[in-house]
Amino acid sequence: MDDLMETTEPDSTTINNGVVDEPEPIEEDVDPKPEAEEGPEDDDEARSEATFSFKVENFSQLSDSALSPHCIIRNLPWKIMIMQRQNQNQERSGKSLGYFLQCNGESESGAWSCNANAELRMINQKDGTKFKRNIFHLFYSKENDWGFSHYMSWNDVLDPEKGFIKDDTVIFEVKVNADAPHGVSWDSKKHTGYVGLKNQGATCYMNSLLQVLYFTNLLRKAVYKMPTESDDSQKSVGLALQRVFHELQFLDKPVGTKKLTKSFGWETLDSFMQHDVQEFLRVLLDKLEIKMKTTCVEGTIPRLFEGKMMSYIKCKNVDYKSTMSESFYDIQLNIKGKKSILESFHDYIQTETLDGDNKYDAGTFGLQDAEKGIIFEKFPPILHLHLMRFQYDPITDSSVKFNDRCEFSEVLDLSKFLQDPSGDTEEYKYRLHAVLVHSGDNHGGHYVVFINPLGDGSWCKFDDDVVSKCTKKEAIEQNFGGDSEDTTAVRHCTNAYMLVYIQQTRLDEILGKVGEEDIPEALSSRLQEEKKLEAIRRKEKNEAYLYMTVKIVLEDSFYGHQGNDLFDPETVPSIEYRVKKASTCKEFMNMLAEEFRCRVDRIRPWPLTIRNNQTMRPTLAEMDDGERSMTEVSDNLQPWFVFLEMCPADLPSISLPIFDKDQDVVLFFKYYCPRTKKVLYMGHQYLPITTKLSSILPKLCQKANLPPPPQSKLILWEEIKPNMLEKIEDVDQPLEHILEELMDGDIIVYQLDPPADADYELPTARDYFRDLFYKVEVNFCDKNLPNDPGFNLQLSQRINYDQLAKKVADQLETEPDLLQFFKSQSYRDGPGQALRCNFEGTLKDIIQYFRPKQVKRVYYQRLQISISELENKKQFKCLWISSNLKEEKELVLYPNRNSNVGDLFVEALRSGQLDLPETGGTKKLRLLEIISNKIFTICGEEISLDVLLSAQGGATKSFRLEEIPADELILGEGEILVPVAHFSKEVYTTFGSPFLIKVKTGDTVESIRRRIQERISVSDKEWEKYRLAVVLNMKPLYFEENENKHLDIKDFRGVPQYGSSSAGRPWIGLEHANKANKRSRYSYTEKAIKIYN
């Protein structure tokens, strides 16, 4: 049937609801030689695999689609879909058989998905053989069917000689293997006894790892016993892990990890970064080990996970051996080109021969042929193996993933890798407990873990929130990687990246049952109490729509307020009450009376209403009908601000006076003092609307401790809205005539009429409130200090540039013309365009693009020359390094505009910022371009600074100024300058300050070594730890191999001038440890993972 196997690609169809024939399903496989692995089907509807058939009668008459009866797999209905398809391309002509597998086709939900592979078969009714094509697909609502539009030519199906049709009947069969679905009611606890973890971002590997740690039962018992009684419930990593473990053990639904990652101190961005699993595991175990110190479980982590290995160098011809023992908590195995992890282990302990020019210095024995290697002294009870599928590629400056096939067995015998494999051989056998799997490439993907919880060979797949039973083949063989023979079962990019093995002799101890008796009572009680509180909060949240928030403001809050209205709603202290919306006014008043322990007639609520002019003032509440609901009274406001008027506490017998809403008005009074520029609250009064203000002036004077009129001449203002105060000219008129639109809650501001000769900055209340209207708080930050919190100043938006500069200069104790200001960028927080010193606008123009509640920020920098002089010059930032290469500092130089590098040297020498020796120096400078701690070019004196500045920027590039050493001033024939850079382990991890070294014809490796050692002033003892290499195209050739070789300077090409390419030019690398122990600011690697708490 080779002619039938034409190339065809699987696809989907939009026909989901055609006319469906209803033939009887075939229950038995017609193949006389059934496949061994299929066996009888399980009746369990949660099963992962099933085979079902579909007999289509009157096949030649089929004009529409035909759907089979459903077969339940993973609790979802699966159907075979058959249809006739018309070919419309040049490769095929005529009609074809369309053959599809449909999943959950009648569901209206859009949130479900199910990954599955299947064989779409057609039975040959002559010989019982099966023609089949394979599919692999993620079924979901928009692609709920998958198969082949051109499964086979229609004529071939109808041809009796082919054997697929008999009595006008064709038999179709599908074998489906499906993962547990997501987004539908899959009960992991019911089907497996275990629950999953919710995925909160790019942390699937974390979920996999947490499941592995949870099923390390001996560790789980120790975690439960960590003392966390006094720990902060938000910040304690130990408590958060106890909580996750407890919920995994006792809940029936997926468990969340947000509290755990919050306890790590992670911000949102951190939890979405795909950190390295080995690094995360190491940091988490370190945290647990520290938490367990001085407790009953101290030492649990090293007892379970710590092994010992020995590094050695053994001389071949003399009796001399150097060894060093060190601990390990996991092993990284190279899988590239390795058939199995046993080969990876052999590669790990492979010896390296030290001979020829690379002989080992054996002290008194001199240089000797030797073997260098590693051997294991002891493996831990729990062995974590990291398969190195992700590795850094310096050529592409990125991580790449190796999908090579690497097999691993269920039982691993490690005796041959031990130094002394004595005793019971069973001790060296390890049983596979978990397989952590990644699907995807180096840019991302999906993580799952297969775990053998009881160590009995019964495997489960943990895919975030979904847990399902699986076969040993799915857990082990299908995760070897590479191109599997069973291509439908696993994709090429799906493979194991971490394995967990447990020592067979300790399997029962490590995987022993964890019961409630293993959980301290104090911990159980705390977690149960947390659950109760969470249930209460959930109930409150669910019932929130039934309640309203009432914020009670007392008159005490009005005193001291210096702004508009009676208080600032953002900062005013208030008392919050949660009140049922359906409760009555009478019930509300009784509640307030009970709260404040007074009679109802001694309190009166005044709702605070926002007027049309955006002021907030007290108004009379319609409380006459005590049966009105709170929703009606409050006009459904949320929250409802209320000023609660109360009788003085020292007069317990009196009640509040009756207020006639038609004839009375409540007014509030403020007193302004121009001498102190302060506003004082003076209380409120009920007044008949016919009252003349002149009649209450004596009382107002008394409240402000002023002599009574006419000794005190008062000015009165009505506060209408911000920056609008209307002067009250005639105080002998009734209130209803004096005040515009007389309303409850109106505010009158009064003051003494200032003398004509008074020298007040703000002589009237109108001046005060106008100044207040334009006042703004501005945050000033130094642009040269990252994350500078700066300082705040209250300033008027009407001040000009000179006034602004003086205010800031006074704060910084400097001169105004030694400051330069920068607007804040509108699209992100950071300094933007510089302000010129002749800026003609006001502060309002500088901060005009900030949103109302956004922090108004202006950046500044201190100058060494006046701002006017600076604006006629160019600013150039570079580094300066001392002649001994020990001290480095940043310089800010101000050469004239249109300057070149030579002019920059003149300006640098003139500035006095260079730490040049008084005698012995050359006073000649050079400028180097440095990228990633390596010297790339020398900038010639004729290069324009505009060219350099246009190219400046980025985290890895800078320019460095230095004095030229005397022996490098003039290079003779056969002499060149070669860049030297420090690196640690790999040539792309450069660090420190690079430098130039002179290389000349006739130099040997040894002479260059001495010259470099002298240049960087390193002691002989320390110098022994340095290795020198010539680096070309990021590949090092180490000097030790040719110690006495003469170097040909033609091998080097020196340092190019700025603008030329440095590609293909070798440089000298110094490999040694980075003792600064700081992450390079020019790091190409991923952000390090940290658990902060």
Salt bridges, closest charged atoms under 4 A:
ASP3 OD2 - LYS162 NZ 3.01
GLU6 OE1 - ARG92 NE 3.30
ASP29 OD2 - LYS130 NZ 2.70
ASP31 OD2 - LYS130 NZ 3.78
GLU35 OE2 - ARG121 NH2 2.77
GLU37 OE2 - LYS175 NZ 3.47
GLU38 OE2 - ARG121 NH2 2.40
GLU41 OE1 - ARG47 NH1 4.00
GLU106 OE2 - LYS79 NZ 3.01
GLU119 OE1 - ARG121 NH2 2.76
GLU119 OE2 - LYS132 NZ 3.54
GLU143 OE1 - HIS137 NE2 3.27
GLU161 OE1 - LYS126 NZ 3.76
GLU173 OE1 - ARG121 NH1 2.67
GLU173 OE1 - LYS130 NZ 2.93
ASP179 OD2 - LYS461 NZ 3.02
ASP231 OD2 - LYS291 NZ 2.70
GLU247 OE2 - LYS531 NZ 2.76
ASP270 OD1 - LYS1087 NZ 2.88
ASP286 OD1 - ARG282 NH2 2.50
ASP330 OD2 - HIS386 NE2 3.90
ASP404 OD2 - LYS336 NZ 3.69
GLU407 OE2 - ARG405 NE 3.31
GLU410 OE2 - ARG431 NH1 3.56
GLU410 OE1 - LYS472 NZ 3.07
GLU426 OE2 - LYS429 NZ 3.40
ASP463 OD2 - HIS182 NE2 3.11
ASP463 OD1 - HIS446 NE2 2.61
ASP465 OD1 - HIS182 ND1 3.36
ASP483 OD1 - HIS492 ND1 3.15
ASP486 OD2 - LYS473 NZ 3.66
GLU509 OE1 - ARG506 NE 2.97
GLU530 OE1 - ARG243 NE 2.81
GLU534 OE2 - LYS259 NZ 2.19
GLU543 OE2 - LYS539 NZ 3.10
GLU555 OE2 - HIS684 ND1 2.77
ASP565 OD1 - ARG617 NE 2.95
GLU570 OE2 - LYS853 NZ 3.01
GLU576 OE2 - LYS551 NZ 3.64
ASP601 OD1 - ARG599 NE 3.00
GLU622 OE1 - LYS661 NZ 3.65
GLU645 OE2 - HIS684 NE2 2.89
GLU719 OE2 - ARG617 NH2 3.91
GLU719 OE1 - LYS670 NZ 2.97
ASP746 OD1 - ARG611 NH1 3.00
ASP753 OD2 - LYS713 NZ 3.68
GLU761 OE1 - LYS677 NZ 2.76
ASP767 OD1 - ARG770 NH1 3.65
ASP771 OD2 - LYS775 NZ 3.29
ASP810 OD2 - LYS806 NZ 3.18
ASP829 OD2 - ARG857 NH1 2.96
GLU871 OE1 - ARG836 NH2 3.62
GLU907 OE2 - ARG910 NH2 2.73
ASP915 OD2 - LYS889 NZ 3.44
GLU929 OE2 - LYS957 NZ 2.98
ASP946 OD1 - LYS874 NZ 2.52
GLU962 OE2 - ARG926 NE 2.80
GLU962 OE1 - ARG960 NH2 2.70
GLU968 OE1 - ARG926 NH2 2.75
GLU975 OE2 - LYS998 NZ 3.83
ASP1003 OD1 - ARG1011 NH2 2.81
GLU1006 OE1 - ARG1009 NE 3.94
GLU1006 OE2 - ARG1010 NH1 3.89
GLU1022 OE1 - LYS1025 NZ 3.84
GLU1022 OE2 - LYS1075 NZ 2.86
GLU1040 OE2 - ARG1027 NE 3.16
GLU1043 OE2 - ARG1009 NE 3.49
GLU1071 OE1 - ARG1027 NH1 3.72
